């Protein structure tokens, strides 16, 4: 892990009214709404609270548009590997380049923290997300069979060198 996490500029403006900043406990209500609109098995309030208060490996950011939370992304920094836990935007904000900006920001932050590689899992059916990851250089390097418990769908494991 990088010696000084403060060097990461989490709050840099990426687009005129899009801002990325660290997630705070008071953001969780909004994040739960993003979850509900994005995933069949959304994470719970407790899961996010734990990530923010107990998990020292965890780094979470939110995306704000005109002051409203419209998405988020999280990762765990484990030695020199960054594991993306989740990335999601409210449906009406997708397809405008914000997911790409968000993930590029996480890759940059992970590098700053000392990560050499980044990994994530993605449903085999989630082609849109896979295309985003491929665009940013991720490659499929394995499969976790029956990884998603709601429908026993497999996950692709993807990696990128940072
Ligand atoms: C995955 C997600 C974060 C992508 O964010 P986004 O803002 O919609 O994506 P962007 O507009 O930044 O697109 C960037 C690239 O991703 C790919 N992409 C995005 N949406 C796509 C779609 N519907 N179909 C195919 N490719 C797509 C394209 O390669 C695109 O680049 P291009 O515009 O040059 O073609 C967003 O769609 C989302 O929140 N999905 C629901 C939650 C989810 O599935 N998260 C991933 C869990 S692993």
Backbone and ligand atoms as CSV (ligand in chain L), in Angstrom:
chain,resi,resn,atom,element,x,y,z
A,1,UNK,N,N,0.831,-1.192,0.000
A,1,UNK,CA,C,0.000,0.000,0.000
A,1,UNK,C,C,0.872,1.251,0.000
A,2,UNK,N,N,0.435,2.309,-0.629
A,2,UNK,CA,C,1.204,3.543,-0.672
A,2,UNK,C,C,1.381,4.114,0.732
A,3,UNK,N,N,2.464,4.826,0.925
A,3,UNK,CA,C,2.746,5.299,2.274
A,3,UNK,C,C,1.857,6.471,2.675
A,4,UNK,N,N,1.352,7.207,1.694
A,4,UNK,CA,C,0.562,8.379,2.051
A,4,UNK,C,C,-0.713,8.462,1.218
A,5,UNK,N,N,-1.804,7.845,1.737
A,5,UNK,CA,C,-3.041,7.825,0.960
A,5,UNK,C,C,-3.551,9.213,0.612
A,6,UNK,N,N,-3.133,10.234,1.359
A,6,UNK,CA,C,-3.690,11.568,1.116
A,6,UNK,C,C,-3.266,12.142,-0.240
A,7,UNK,N,N,-2.245,11.555,-0.857
A,7,UNK,CA,C,-1.816,12.114,-2.132
A,7,UNK,C,C,-2.859,11.894,-3.226
A,8,UNK,N,N,-3.787,10.941,-3.021
A,8,UNK,CA,C,-4.802,10.697,-4.035
A,8,UNK,C,C,-5.810,11.842,-4.052
A,9,UNK,N,N,-6.050,12.387,-5.240
A,9,UNK,CA,C,-7.009,13.485,-5.342
A,9,UNK,C,C,-8.380,12.916,-5.674
A,10,UNK,N,N,-9.112,12.507,-4.652
A,10,UNK,CA,C,-10.417,11.883,-4.868
A,10,UNK,C,C,-11.449,12.883,-5.355
A,11,UNK,N,N,-11.204,14.159,-5.152
A,11,UNK,CA,C,-12.276,15.118,-5.397
A,11,UNK,C,C,-12.075,15.900,-6.691
A,12,UNK,N,N,-11.189,15.392,-7.566
A,12,UNK,CA,C,-10.963,16.144,-8.796
A,12,UNK,C,C,-12.218,16.143,-9.667
A,13,UNK,N,N,-12.507,17.244,-10.264
A,13,UNK,CA,C,-13.666,17.348,-11.158
A,13,UNK,C,C,-13.342,16.622,-12.454
A,14,UNK,N,N,-14.193,15.700,-12.844
A,14,UNK,CA,C,-13.937,14.919,-14.050
A,14,UNK,C,C,-14.698,15.476,-15.257
A,15,UNK,N,N,-15.865,16.009,-15.019
A,15,UNK,CA,C,-16.670,16.616,-16.060
A,15,UNK,C,C,-17.279,17.859,-15.424
A,16,UNK,N,N,-17.869,18.773,-16.200
A,16,UNK,CA,C,-18.313,20.035,-15.632
A,16,UNK,C,C,-19.039,19.906,-14.289
A,17,UNK,N,N,-20.022,18.991,-14.191
A,17,UNK,CA,C,-20.766,18.939,-12.938
A,17,UNK,C,C,-20.638,17.582,-12.247
A,18,UNK,N,N,-19.663,16.787,-12.693
A,18,UNK,CA,C,-19.468,15.468,-12.084
A,18,UNK,C,C,-18.304,15.539,-11.109
A,19,UNK,N,N,-18.557,15.081,-9.888
A,19,UNK,CA,C,-17.492,15.101,-8.897
A,19,UNK,C,C,-17.369,13.725,-8.269
A,20,UNK,N,N,-16.130,13.308,-8.042
A,20,UNK,CA,C,-15.873,12.038,-7.368
A,20,UNK,C,C,-15.233,12.364,-6.027
A,21,UNK,N,N,-15.821,11.831,-4.975
A,21,UNK,CA,C,-15.259,12.080,-3.637
A,21,UNK,C,C,-15.411,10.821,-2.786
A,22,UNK,N,N,-14.704,10.804,-1.667
A,22,UNK,CA,C,-14.795,9.665,-0.758
A,22,UNK,C,C,-16.214,9.474,-0.250
A,23,UNK,N,N,-16.617,8.194,-0.101
A,23,UNK,CA,C,-17.931,7.904,0.468
A,23,UNK,C,C,-17.896,8.133,1.989
A,24,UNK,N,N,-19.014,8.688,2.490
A,24,UNK,CA,C,-19.148,8.894,3.932
A,24,UNK,C,C,-20.359,8.107,4.430
A,25,UNK,N,N,-20.418,7.906,5.745
A,25,UNK,CA,C,-21.529,7.131,6.315
A,25,UNK,C,C,-22.877,7.724,5.945
A,26,UNK,N,N,-22.960,9.043,5.912
A,26,UNK,CA,C,-24.261,9.667,5.620
A,26,UNK,C,C,-24.684,9.508,4.156
A,27,UNK,N,N,-23.805,8.967,3.331
A,27,UNK,CA,C,-24.150,8.715,1.919
A,27,UNK,C,C,-24.893,7.397,1.734
A,28,UNK,N,N,-24.894,6.546,2.765
A,28,UNK,CA,C,-25.315,5.159,2.553
A,28,UNK,C,C,-26.759,5.044,2.057
A,29,UNK,N,N,-27.663,5.893,2.554
A,29,UNK,CA,C,-29.053,5.843,2.066
A,29,UNK,C,C,-29.103,5.963,0.537
A,30,UNK,N,N,-28.345,6.904,-0.002
A,30,UNK,CA,C,-28.334,7.125,-1.459
A,30,UNK,C,C,-27.688,5.942,-2.175
A,31,UNK,N,N,-26.660,5.401,-1.564
A,31,UNK,CA,C,-25.972,4.267,-2.185
A,31,UNK,C,C,-26.896,3.048,-2.242
A,32,UNK,N,N,-27.726,2.884,-1.194
A,32,UNK,CA,C,-28.665,1.752,-1.195
A,32,UNK,C,C,-29.649,1.880,-2.352
A,33,UNK,N,N,-30.012,3.110,-2.713
A,33,UNK,CA,C,-30.915,3.325,-3.854
A,33,UNK,C,C,-30.212,2.935,-5.164
A,34,UNK,N,N,-28.944,3.321,-5.287
A,34,UNK,CA,C,-28.167,2.927,-6.479
A,34,UNK,C,C,-28.104,1.399,-6.548
A,35,UNK,N,N,-27.854,0.775,-5.414
A,35,UNK,CA,C,-27.777,-0.696,-5.349
A,35,UNK,C,C,-29.078,-1.337,-5.832
A,36,UNK,N,N,-30.192,-0.825,-5.257
A,36,UNK,CA,C,-31.512,-1.396,-5.562
A,36,UNK,C,C,-31.803,-1.319,-7.051
A,37,UNK,N,N,-31.377,-0.221,-7.667
A,37,UNK,CA,C,-31.668,-0.026,-9.090
A,37,UNK,C,C,-30.642,-0.696,-10.001
A,38,UNK,N,N,-29.609,-1.304,-9.404
A,38,UNK,CA,C,-28.518,-1.835,-10.221
A,38,UNK,C,C,-28.332,-3.348,-10.110
A,39,UNK,N,N,-28.676,-3.920,-8.962
A,39,UNK,CA,C,-28.317,-5.327,-8.732
A,39,UNK,C,C,-29.504,-6.136,-8.212
A,40,UNK,N,N,-29.550,-7.416,-8.593
A,40,UNK,CA,C,-30.625,-8.291,-8.116
A,40,UNK,C,C,-30.435,-8.672,-6.649
A,41,UNK,N,N,-29.185,-8.676,-6.184
A,41,UNK,CA,C,-28.943,-8.930,-4.759
A,41,UNK,C,C,-28.135,-7.758,-4.191
A,42,UNK,N,N,-28.832,-6.643,-3.927
A,42,UNK,CA,C,-28.116,-5.448,-3.449
A,42,UNK,C,C,-27.455,-5.687,-2.099
A,43,UNK,N,N,-26.339,-5.014,-1.875
A,43,UNK,CA,C,-25.697,-5.062,-0.559
A,43,UNK,C,C,-26.592,-4.354,0.460
A,44,UNK,N,N,-26.449,-4.752,1.712
A,44,UNK,CA,C,-27.255,-4.185,2.799
A,44,UNK,C,C,-26.600,-2.917,3.357
A,45,UNK,N,N,-27.389,-2.186,4.134
A,45,UNK,CA,C,-26.863,-1.033,4.861
A,45,UNK,C,C,-25.667,-1.444,5.729
A,46,UNK,N,N,-25.812,-2.574,6.432
A,46,UNK,CA,C,-24.746,-3.030,7.334
A,46,UNK,C,C,-23.469,-3.315,6.557
A,47,UNK,N,N,-23.640,-3.874,5.370
A,47,UNK,CA,C,-22.451,-4.195,4.558
A,47,UNK,C,C,-21.667,-2.917,4.254
A,48,UNK,N,N,-22.378,-1.864,3.847
A,48,UNK,CA,C,-21.675,-0.610,3.537
A,48,UNK,C,C,-21.099,0.030,4.799
A,49,UNK,N,N,-21.879,-0.011,5.871
A,49,UNK,CA,C,-21.366,0.580,7.116
A,49,UNK,C,C,-20.091,-0.134,7.567
A,50,UNK,N,N,-20.094,-1.454,7.441
A,50,UNK,CA,C,-18.887,-2.219,7.797
A,50,UNK,C,C,-17.705,-1.848,6.916
A,51,UNK,N,N,-17.971,-1.747,5.622
A,51,UNK,CA,C,-16.900,-1.387,4.707
A,51,UNK,C,C,-16.272,-0.047,5.102
A,52,UNK,N,N,-17.150,0.909,5.499
A,52,UNK,CA,C,-16.666,2.265,5.770
A,52,UNK,C,C,-16.012,2.409,7.144
A,53,UNK,N,N,-16.397,1.531,8.072
A,53,UNK,CA,C,-15.897,1.746,9.448
A,53,UNK,C,C,-14.961,0.646,9.937
A,54,UNK,N,N,-15.050,-0.568,9.376
A,54,UNK,CA,C,-14.281,-1.695,9.914
A,54,UNK,C,C,-13.179,-2.189,8.985
A,55,UNK,N,N,-13.402,-2.034,7.690
A,55,UNK,CA,C,-12.503,-2.673,6.724
A,55,UNK,C,C,-11.392,-1.702,6.301
A,56,UNK,N,N,-10.224,-1.931,6.837
A,56,UNK,CA,C,-9.124,-1.000,6.554
A,56,UNK,C,C,-8.551,-1.173,5.147
A,57,UNK,N,N,-8.958,-2.233,4.463
A,57,UNK,CA,C,-8.521,-2.421,3.078
A,57,UNK,C,C,-9.420,-1.648,2.102
A,58,UNK,N,N,-10.564,-1.180,2.582
A,58,UNK,CA,C,-11.611,-0.689,1.674
A,58,UNK,C,C,-11.466,0.797,1.350
A,59,UNK,N,N,-11.730,1.123,0.098
A,59,UNK,CA,C,-11.751,2.512,-0.379
A,59,UNK,C,C,-13.003,2.682,-1.231
A,60,UNK,N,N,-13.877,3.558,-0.794
A,60,UNK,CA,C,-15.134,3.765,-1.521
A,60,UNK,C,C,-15.277,5.220,-1.914
A,61,UNK,N,N,-15.760,5.436,-3.126
A,61,UNK,CA,C,-16.021,6.791,-3.589
A,61,UNK,C,C,-17.453,6.881,-4.122
A,62,UNK,N,N,-17.990,8.094,-4.115
A,62,UNK,CA,C,-19.292,8.333,-4.735
A,62,UNK,C,C,-19.097,9.282,-5.911
A,63,UNK,N,N,-20.042,9.195,-6.845
A,63,UNK,CA,C,-20.098,10.151,-7.950
A,63,UNK,C,C,-21.272,11.074,-7.689
A,64,UNK,N,N,-21.007,12.361,-7.694
A,64,UNK,CA,C,-22.078,13.336,-7.536
A,64,UNK,C,C,-22.263,14.097,-8.842
A,65,UNK,N,N,-23.517,14.334,-9.153
A,65,UNK,CA,C,-23.866,15.131,-10.317
A,65,UNK,C,C,-24.717,16.275,-9.803
A,66,UNK,N,N,-24.270,17.489,-9.979
A,66,UNK,CA,C,-24.992,18.650,-9.432
A,66,UNK,C,C,-25.355,18.421,-7.967
A,67,UNK,N,N,-24.429,17.834,-7.216
A,67,UNK,CA,C,-24.627,17.659,-5.774
A,67,UNK,C,C,-25.422,16.433,-5.375
A,68,UNK,N,N,-25.921,15.639,-6.350
A,68,UNK,CA,C,-26.691,14.439,-6.022
A,68,UNK,C,C,-25.876,13.196,-6.296
A,69,UNK,N,N,-25.976,12.229,-5.392
A,69,UNK,CA,C,-25.219,10.991,-5.575
A,69,UNK,C,C,-25.893,10.150,-6.644
A,70,UNK,N,N,-25.131,9.827,-7.679
A,70,UNK,CA,C,-25.707,9.060,-8.787
A,70,UNK,C,C,-24.965,7.743,-9.011
A,71,UNK,N,N,-23.929,7.488,-8.241
A,71,UNK,CA,C,-23.193,6.237,-8.410
A,71,UNK,C,C,-22.079,6.106,-7.402
A,72,UNK,N,N,-21.424,4.973,-7.471
A,72,UNK,CA,C,-20.318,4.750,-6.540
A,72,UNK,C,C,-19.424,3.641,-7.070
A,73,UNK,N,N,-18.261,3.556,-6.452
A,73,UNK,CA,C,-17.350,2.453,-6.752
A,73,UNK,C,C,-16.536,2.154,-5.499
A,74,UNK,N,N,-16.219,0.874,-5.327
A,74,UNK,CA,C,-15.408,0.490,-4.165
A,74,UNK,C,C,-14.303,-0.456,-4.562
A,75,UNK,N,N,-13.252,-0.426,-3.780
A,75,UNK,CA,C,-12.176,-1.412,-3.994
A,75,UNK,C,C,-11.512,-1.751,-2.672
A,76,UNK,N,N,-10.889,-2.898,-2.656
A,76,UNK,CA,C,-10.035,-3.299,-1.543
A,76,UNK,C,C,-8.600,-3.272,-2.034
A,77,UNK,N,N,-7.753,-2.660,-1.240
A,77,UNK,CA,C,-6.323,-2.642,-1.551
A,77,UNK,C,C,-5.649,-3.708,-0.700
A,78,UNK,N,N,-5.179,-4.774,-1.338
A,78,UNK,CA,C,-4.544,-5.864,-0.604
A,78,UNK,C,C,-3.120,-6.002,-1.134
A,79,UNK,N,N,-2.182,-5.537,-0.323
A,79,UNK,CA,C,-0.779,-5.445,-0.710
A,79,UNK,C,C,-0.697,-4.688,-2.039
A,80,UNK,N,N,-0.223,-5.354,-3.112
A,80,UNK,CA,C,-0.098,-4.596,-4.360
A,80,UNK,C,C,-1.187,-4.948,-5.377
A,81,UNK,N,N,-2.322,-5.478,-4.854
A,81,UNK,CA,C,-3.445,-5.781,-5.740
A,81,UNK,C,C,-4.682,-5.001,-5.318
A,82,UNK,N,N,-5.358,-4.438,-6.295
A,82,UNK,CA,C,-6.608,-3.728,-6.034
A,82,UNK,C,C,-7.764,-4.592,-6.531
A,83,UNK,N,N,-8.737,-4.829,-5.657
A,83,UNK,CA,C,-9.909,-5.640,-6.018
A,83,UNK,C,C,-11.125,-4.721,-6.071
A,84,UNK,N,N,-11.684,-4.547,-7.242
A,84,UNK,CA,C,-12.916,-3.757,-7.342
A,84,UNK,C,C,-14.058,-4.597,-6.754
A,85,UNK,N,N,-14.769,-4.036,-5.774
A,85,UNK,CA,C,-15.876,-4.778,-5.169
A,85,UNK,C,C,-17.178,-4.515,-5.915
A,86,UNK,N,N,-17.353,-3.284,-6.366
A,86,UNK,CA,C,-18.585,-2.928,-7.056
A,86,UNK,C,C,-18.424,-1.602,-7.772
A,87,UNK,N,N,-19.181,-1.470,-8.849
A,87,UNK,CA,C,-19.273,-0.171,-9.530
A,87,UNK,C,C,-20.686,-0.079,-10.072
A,88,UNK,N,N,-21.346,1.036,-9.837
A,88,UNK,CA,C,-22.726,1.173,-10.331
A,88,UNK,C,C,-23.124,2.639,-10.416
A,89,UNK,N,N,-23.963,2.896,-11.416
A,89,UNK,CA,C,-24.559,4.221,-11.598
A,89,UNK,C,C,-26.071,4.054,-11.683
A,90,UNK,N,N,-26.814,5.071,-11.268
A,90,UNK,CA,C,-28.259,5.046,-11.492
A,90,UNK,C,C,-28.510,4.885,-12.991
A,91,UNK,N,N,-29.545,4.115,-13.369
A,91,UNK,CA,C,-29.761,3.795,-14.786
A,91,UNK,C,C,-29.780,5.005,-15.717
A,92,UNK,N,N,-30.401,6.113,-15.266
A,92,UNK,CA,C,-30.538,7.259,-16.182
A,92,UNK,C,C,-29.222,7.974,-16.453
A,93,UNK,N,N,-28.165,7.623,-15.720
A,93,UNK,CA,C,-26.864,8.266,-15.927
A,93,UNK,C,C,-25.872,7.359,-16.643
A,94,UNK,N,N,-26.328,6.176,-17.021
A,94,UNK,CA,C,-25.411,5.248,-17.697
A,94,UNK,C,C,-25.253,5.632,-19.177
A,95,UNK,N,N,-24.191,5.126,-19.776
A,95,UNK,CA,C,-23.983,5.323,-21.207
A,95,UNK,C,C,-23.517,6.715,-21.584
A,96,UNK,N,N,-23.013,7.474,-20.613
A,96,UNK,CA,C,-22.543,8.841,-20.901
A,96,UNK,C,C,-21.071,9.010,-20.576
A,97,UNK,N,N,-20.372,7.896,-20.372
A,97,UNK,CA,C,-18.939,7.983,-20.120
A,97,UNK,C,C,-18.555,8.120,-18.659
A,98,UNK,N,N,-19.570,8.172,-17.794
A,98,UNK,CA,C,-19.235,8.402,-16.381
A,98,UNK,C,C,-18.667,7.149,-15.713
A,99,UNK,N,N,-19.151,5.993,-16.118
A,99,UNK,CA,C,-18.600,4.743,-15.561
A,99,UNK,C,C,-17.127,4.613,-15.912
A,100,UNK,N,N,-16.814,4.967,-17.154
A,100,UNK,CA,C,-15.410,4.906,-17.592
A,100,UNK,C,C,-14.549,5.883,-16.787
A,101,UNK,N,N,-15.040,7.108,-16.621
A,101,UNK,CA,C,-14.292,8.105,-15.842
A,101,UNK,C,C,-14.084,7.616,-14.410
A,102,UNK,N,N,-15.131,7.027,-13.853
A,102,UNK,CA,C,-15.068,6.536,-12.470
A,102,UNK,C,C,-14.029,5.422,-12.337
A,103,UNK,N,N,-14.076,4.458,-13.246
A,103,UNK,CA,C,-13.136,3.336,-13.134
A,103,UNK,C,C,-11.697,3.783,-13.415
A,104,UNK,N,N,-11.534,4.681,-14.381
A,104,UNK,CA,C,-10.181,5.220,-14.620
A,104,UNK,C,C,-9.654,5.901,-13.356
A,105,UNK,N,N,-10.549,6.610,-12.667
A,105,UNK,CA,C,-10.160,7.264,-11.418
A,105,UNK,C,C,-9.723,6.256,-10.366
A,106,UNK,N,N,-10.447,5.136,-10.285
A,106,UNK,CA,C,-10.076,4.099,-9.311
A,106,UNK,C,C,-8.735,3.471,-9.679
A,107,UNK,N,N,-8.510,3.276,-10.976
A,107,UNK,CA,C,-7.231,2.689,-11.408
A,107,UNK,C,C,-6.078,3.621,-11.040
A,108,UNK,N,N,-6.302,4.909,-11.250
A,108,UNK,CA,C,-5.274,5.890,-10.922
A,108,UNK,C,C,-5.022,5.916,-9.416
A,109,UNK,N,N,-6.121,5.883,-8.650
A,109,UNK,CA,C,-5.987,5.891,-7.184
A,109,UNK,C,C,-5.251,4.642,-6.712
A,110,UNK,N,N,-5.611,3.494,-7.284
A,110,UNK,CA,C,-4.971,2.239,-6.875
A,110,UNK,C,C,-3.466,2.291,-7.130
A,111,UNK,N,N,-3.103,2.865,-8.278
A,111,UNK,CA,C,-1.673,3.013,-8.593
A,111,UNK,C,C,-0.980,3.877,-7.543
A,112,UNK,N,N,-1.667,4.950,-7.171
A,112,UNK,CA,C,-1.112,5.856,-6.165
A,112,UNK,C,C,-0.898,5.124,-4.836
A,113,UNK,N,N,-1.809,4.194,-4.520
A,113,UNK,CA,C,-1.686,3.426,-3.288
A,113,UNK,C,C,-0.645,2.312,-3.403
A,114,UNK,N,N,-0.101,2.114,-4.599
A,114,UNK,CA,C,0.953,1.119,-4.773
A,114,UNK,C,C,0.522,-0.165,-5.446
A,115,UNK,N,N,-0.708,-0.194,-5.988
A,115,UNK,CA,C,-1.168,-1.418,-6.653
A,115,UNK,C,C,-0.463,-1.604,-7.994
A,116,UNK,N,N,-0.136,-2.857,-8.292
A,116,UNK,CA,C,0.466,-3.189,-9.580
A,116,UNK,C,C,-0.577,-3.768,-10.530
A,117,UNK,N,N,-1.626,-4.383,-9.947
A,117,UNK,CA,C,-2.657,-5.024,-10.754
A,117,UNK,C,C,-4.024,-4.729,-10.148
A,118,UNK,N,N,-5.023,-4.830,-10.993
A,118,UNK,CA,C,-6.399,-4.664,-10.501
A,118,UNK,C,C,-7.232,-5.834,-11.012
A,119,UNK,N,N,-8.160,-6.296,-10.180
A,119,UNK,CA,C,-9.009,-7.421,-10.571
A,119,UNK,C,C,-10.457,-7.153,-10.186
A,120,UNK,N,N,-11.355,-7.901,-10.807
A,120,UNK,CA,C,-12.783,-7.831,-10.470
A,120,UNK,C,C,-13.474,-9.075,-11.008
A,121,UNK,N,N,-14.682,-9.292,-10.504
A,121,UNK,CA,C,-15.540,-10.355,-11.042
A,121,UNK,C,C,-16.740,-9.718,-11.727
A,122,UNK,N,N,-17.209,-10.354,-12.779
A,122,UNK,CA,C,-18.375,-9.821,-13.502
A,122,UNK,C,C,-19.221,-10.994,-14.002
A,123,UNK,N,N,-20.544,-10.819,-13.925
A,123,UNK,CA,C,-21.440,-11.869,-14.426
A,123,UNK,C,C,-21.148,-12.135,-15.897
A,124,UNK,N,N,-21.210,-13.394,-16.291
A,124,UNK,CA,C,-20.956,-13.711,-17.703
A,124,UNK,C,C,-21.996,-13.034,-18.599
A,125,UNK,N,N,-23.200,-12.749,-18.040
A,125,UNK,CA,C,-24.255,-12.113,-18.856
A,125,UNK,C,C,-24.116,-10.591,-18.912
A,126,UNK,N,N,-23.247,-10.003,-18.114
A,126,UNK,CA,C,-23.167,-8.534,-18.034
A,126,UNK,C,C,-22.186,-8.001,-19.085
A,127,UNK,N,N,-22.664,-8.024,-20.319
A,127,UNK,CA,C,-21.797,-7.675,-21.446
A,127,UNK,C,C,-21.391,-6.203,-21.414
A,128,UNK,N,N,-22.313,-5.320,-20.995
A,128,UNK,CA,C,-21.995,-3.886,-20.970
A,128,UNK,C,C,-20.802,-3.631,-20.047
A,129,UNK,N,N,-20.844,-4.211,-18.861
A,129,UNK,CA,C,-19.731,-4.017,-17.918
A,129,UNK,C,C,-18.445,-4.637,-18.472
A,130,UNK,N,N,-18.568,-5.824,-19.068
A,130,UNK,CA,C,-17.359,-6.457,-19.636
A,130,UNK,C,C,-16.718,-5.573,-20.699
A,131,UNK,N,N,-17.573,-4.937,-21.521
A,131,UNK,CA,C,-17.032,-4.058,-22.587
A,131,UNK,C,C,-16.272,-2.886,-21.970
A,132,UNK,N,N,-16.834,-2.334,-20.898
A,132,UNK,CA,C,-16.134,-1.241,-20.212
A,132,UNK,C,C,-14.771,-1.736,-19.715
A,133,UNK,N,N,-14.757,-2.881,-19.068
A,133,UNK,CA,C,-13.499,-3.378,-18.502
A,133,UNK,C,C,-12.484,-3.664,-19.612
A,134,UNK,N,N,-12.967,-4.252,-20.694
A,134,UNK,CA,C,-12.048,-4.541,-21.816
A,134,UNK,C,C,-11.486,-3.248,-22.403
A,135,UNK,N,N,-12.356,-2.235,-22.476
A,135,UNK,CA,C,-11.897,-0.945,-23.021
A,135,UNK,C,C,-10.746,-0.388,-22.188
A,136,UNK,N,N,-10.781,-0.642,-20.884
A,136,UNK,CA,C,-9.734,-0.122,-20.005
A,136,UNK,C,C,-8.583,-1.116,-19.817
A,137,UNK,N,N,-8.581,-2.177,-20.607
A,137,UNK,CA,C,-7.419,-3.076,-20.623
A,137,UNK,C,C,-7.560,-4.347,-19.816
A,138,UNK,N,N,-8.695,-4.549,-19.169
A,138,UNK,CA,C,-8.897,-5.789,-18.408
A,138,UNK,C,C,-9.018,-6.970,-19.373
A,139,UNK,N,N,-8.488,-8.107,-18.917
A,139,UNK,CA,C,-8.610,-9.346,-19.697
A,139,UNK,C,C,-9.191,-10.436,-18.818
A,140,UNK,N,N,-10.009,-11.264,-19.462
A,140,UNK,CA,C,-10.592,-12.389,-18.727
A,140,UNK,C,C,-9.512,-13.434,-18.465
A,141,UNK,N,N,-9.328,-13.785,-17.200
A,141,UNK,CA,C,-8.262,-14.755,-16.886
A,141,UNK,C,C,-8.767,-15.942,-16.087
A,142,UNK,N,N,-10.069,-16.079,-15.956
A,142,UNK,CA,C,-10.587,-17.236,-15.231
A,142,UNK,C,C,-12.083,-17.135,-15.058
A,143,UNK,N,N,-12.648,-18.194,-14.498
A,143,UNK,CA,C,-14.097,-18.255,-14.271
A,143,UNK,C,C,-14.333,-18.768,-12.847
A,144,UNK,N,N,-15.254,-18.145,-12.124
A,144,UNK,CA,C,-15.704,-18.713,-10.851
A,144,UNK,C,C,-17.090,-19.292,-11.087
A,145,UNK,N,N,-17.175,-20.623,-11.129
A,145,UNK,CA,C,-18.469,-21.254,-11.417
A,145,UNK,C,C,-19.484,-20.960,-10.308
A,146,UNK,N,N,-20.727,-20.706,-10.698
A,146,UNK,CA,C,-21.854,-20.519,-9.755
A,146,UNK,C,C,-21.573,-19.442,-8.709
A,147,UNK,N,N,-20.874,-18.403,-9.101
A,147,UNK,CA,C,-20.419,-17.386,-8.141
A,147,UNK,C,C,-21.583,-16.580,-7.578
A,148,UNK,N,N,-22.593,-16.316,-8.408
A,148,UNK,CA,C,-23.721,-15.475,-7.972
A,148,UNK,C,C,-24.852,-16.361,-7.471
A,149,UNK,N,N,-25.178,-16.183,-6.184
A,149,UNK,CA,C,-26.053,-17.151,-5.525
A,149,UNK,C,C,-27.519,-16.998,-5.940
A,150,UNK,N,N,-27.901,-15.819,-6.510
A,150,UNK,CA,C,-29.313,-15.662,-6.873
A,150,UNK,C,C,-29.709,-16.570,-8.028
A,151,UNK,N,N,-28.825,-16.742,-8.997
A,151,UNK,CA,C,-29.159,-17.602,-10.140
A,151,UNK,C,C,-28.032,-18.567,-10.501
A,152,UNK,N,N,-27.057,-18.672,-9.602
A,152,UNK,CA,C,-25.915,-19.582,-9.791
A,152,UNK,C,C,-25.117,-19.283,-11.061
A,153,UNK,N,N,-25.164,-18.021,-11.475
A,153,UNK,CA,C,-24.433,-17.625,-12.684
A,153,UNK,C,C,-22.922,-17.624,-12.416
A,154,UNK,N,N,-22.159,-17.948,-13.444
A,154,UNK,CA,C,-20.698,-17.904,-13.330
A,154,UNK,C,C,-20.212,-16.455,-13.369
A,155,UNK,N,N,-19.025,-16.243,-12.801
A,155,UNK,CA,C,-18.346,-14.948,-12.909
A,155,UNK,C,C,-17.079,-15.115,-13.726
A,156,UNK,N,N,-16.837,-14.151,-14.607
A,156,UNK,CA,C,-15.505,-14.044,-15.205
A,156,UNK,C,C,-14.622,-13.296,-14.220
A,157,UNK,N,N,-13.395,-13.740,-14.097
A,157,UNK,CA,C,-12.397,-13.011,-13.306
A,157,UNK,C,C,-11.548,-12.241,-14.305
A,158,UNK,N,N,-11.490,-10.920,-14.115
A,158,UNK,CA,C,-10.728,-10.092,-15.055
A,158,UNK,C,C,-9.601,-9.380,-14.312
A,159,UNK,N,N,-8.497,-9.174,-15.029
A,159,UNK,CA,C,-7.313,-8.531,-14.448
A,159,UNK,C,C,-6.762,-7.496,-15.428
A,160,UNK,N,N,-6.148,-6.468,-14.858
A,160,UNK,CA,C,-5.391,-5.515,-15.680
A,160,UNK,C,C,-4.107,-5.144,-14.934
A,161,UNK,N,N,-3.029,-4.989,-15.679
A,161,UNK,CA,C,-1.799,-4.426,-15.097
A,161,UNK,C,C,-1.954,-2.918,-15.047
A,162,UNK,N,N,-1.559,-2.343,-13.920
A,162,UNK,CA,C,-1.793,-0.898,-13.778
A,162,UNK,C,C,-0.595,-0.092,-14.273
L,1,LIG,C1,C,-21.256,-0.895,-15.725
L,1,LIG,C2,C,-21.532,0.602,-15.626
L,1,LIG,C3,C,-20.938,1.157,-14.338
L,1,LIG,C4,C,-20.866,1.296,-16.833
L,1,LIG,O1,O,-21.014,2.683,-16.705
L,1,LIG,P1,P,-21.534,3.586,-17.911
L,1,LIG,O2,O,-21.421,5.001,-17.493
L,1,LIG,O3,O,-22.867,3.101,-18.349
L,1,LIG,O4,O,-20.459,3.269,-19.043
L,1,LIG,P2,P,-19.781,4.349,-20.018
L,1,LIG,O5,O,-20.841,5.213,-20.602
L,1,LIG,O6,O,-18.695,5.025,-19.281
L,1,LIG,O7,O,-19.195,3.421,-21.162
L,1,LIG,C5,C,-17.814,3.131,-21.259
L,1,LIG,C6,C,-17.637,1.937,-22.151
L,1,LIG,O8,O,-18.295,0.816,-21.596
L,1,LIG,C7,C,-18.903,0.021,-22.639
L,1,LIG,N1,N,-20.349,0.058,-22.496
L,1,LIG,C8,C,-21.072,0.794,-21.614
L,1,LIG,N2,N,-22.386,0.513,-21.729
L,1,LIG,C9,C,-22.489,-0.410,-22.708
L,1,LIG,C10,C,-23.585,-1.108,-23.281
L,1,LIG,N3,N,-24.869,-0.908,-22.861
L,1,LIG,N4,N,-23.341,-2.028,-24.236
L,1,LIG,C11,C,-22.074,-2.263,-24.663
L,1,LIG,N5,N,-20.991,-1.622,-24.152
L,1,LIG,C12,C,-21.194,-0.708,-23.189
L,1,LIG,C13,C,-18.451,0.660,-23.923
L,1,LIG,O9,O,-17.213,0.070,-24.291
L,1,LIG,C14,C,-18.231,2.093,-23.523
L,1,LIG,O10,O,-17.308,2.761,-24.340
L,1,LIG,P3,P,-17.808,3.534,-25.679
L,1,LIG,O11,O,-18.800,4.531,-25.211
L,1,LIG,O12,O,-16.547,4.123,-26.228
L,1,LIG,O13,O,-18.433,2.482,-26.541
L,1,LIG,C15,C,-23.063,0.901,-15.647
L,1,LIG,O14,O,-23.587,0.441,-16.851
L,1,LIG,C16,C,-23.854,0.312,-14.498
L,1,LIG,O15,O,-24.005,0.938,-13.450
L,1,LIG,N6,N,-24.383,-0.922,-14.682
L,1,LIG,C17,C,-25.202,-1.588,-13.643
L,1,LIG,C18,C,-24.331,-2.098,-12.511
L,1,LIG,C19,C,-23.308,-3.087,-13.007
L,1,LIG,O16,O,-23.597,-3.966,-13.803
L,1,LIG,N7,N,-22.079,-2.941,-12.499
L,1,LIG,C20,C,-20.977,-3.819,-12.838
L,1,LIG,C21,C,-20.898,-4.932,-11.872
L,1,LIG,S1,S,-19.535,-6.028,-12.265
